[in-house]
Amino acid sequence: ATHLESTMGKKGKGTGSFGKRRNKSHTLCVRCGRRAFHIQKGKCAACGYPSARKRTQGPGAGSLFYGHEAKAQRRTTTGTGRMRHLKTMARRFKNGFQTGQAKKASK
């Protein structure tokens, strides 16, 4: 073994082993768009696709110690997206969910 081989070794997790990393276990998910869809399992680690119920990042046992789930919940919770339907609900509720017909004349 030469000096070059000993310094560029492939044994540990560091510099030498980075040259071997060329296989991707996760690819893009069609539902959440994150690079979390496990190719062999056929399941998304972030949203749970193709399961009908979306995987939530709610507070679990891990959040008691690290708070990782709480941070993930903040990233994906209601209000972080467009809220196309929900953002009009407060105004429509305030006006009594008007249907578009004129009010009856009160005498």
Buried (B, 14 or more C-beta within 10 A) or exposed (E): EEEEEEEEEEEEEEEBEEEEEEEEEBEEBEBBEBEBBEEEEEBBBBBBBEEEEEBBBEBEEEBEEEEEBBEBBEEBEEEEEEEEEEEEEEEEEEEEEEEEEEEEEEE
